[in-house]
Amino acid sequence: MNIYVSNLSFNVIDEDLKAFFEEYGEVSSARIITDKFTGRSRGFGFVEMPNEEEAKKAITELDKGVVEGRAINVTEAKPREERSNNNRRSFAESGRGRY
């Protein structure tokens, strides 16, 4: 099961995130999402747990828990929606790219 964790302190690293969930069972992966330009944490991450029962217990017990002074949100991750560019106009098409 894929788990979404948000409102994390910017000091939390992958290993910390993994340790939070290992108390509830096997963790196959844990990663903090970082900004691609600065490399800084974006304050959220994902944890993958192969055992659904253990994952659900972790979600229930860790949601609203306090980590480094912040109440974290822990939920089952939703599948990422496909991004469609059909409804978006490019910068040049908007007229703003012209001189």
Residue pairs with C-beta under 8 A, 6 or more apart in sequence:
1 48
1 49
1 50
1 51
1 52
1 55
1 56
1 76
2 46
2 47
2 48
2 76
2 77
3 21
3 46
3 47
3 48
3 49
3 55
3 58
3 59
3 74
3 75
3 76
3 77
4 44
4 46
4 73
4 74
4 75
4 76
4 77
4 78
5 17
5 44
5 45
5 46
5 47
5 62
5 72
5 73
5 74
6 43
6 44
6 72
6 73
7 43
7 44
7 70
7 71
7 72
7 73
8 17
8 32
8 41
8 43
8 44
8 45
8 67
8 70
8 72
9 43
9 67
9 68
9 69
9 70
10 40
10 41
10 43
11 41
11 68
12 32
12 41
12 45
12 67
12 68
13 32
14 30
14 31
14 32
14 45
15 30
17 30
17 31
17 32
17 45
17 47
18 27
18 29
18 30
18 47
20 62
20 67
21 27
21 30
21 47
21 49
21 58
21 62
23 58
24 49
24 54
24 55
24 57
24 58
24 61
24 62
25 49
25 51
25 54
25 55
25 57
25 58
26 49
26 50
26 51
26 54
27 47
27 48
27 49
28 48
28 49
28 50
29 46
29 47
29 48
30 45
30 46
30 47
30 48
31 45
31 46
32 41
32 42
32 44
32 45
33 41
33 42
33 44
33 45
33 46
34 40
34 41
34 42
35 41
35 42
46 77
47 58
49 55
49 58
55 76
58 74
59 74
59 75
59 76
62 72
62 74
63 72
63 73
63 74
63 75
64 71
64 72
64 73
64 74
65 71
65 72
65 74
66 72
90 97
91 97
92 98
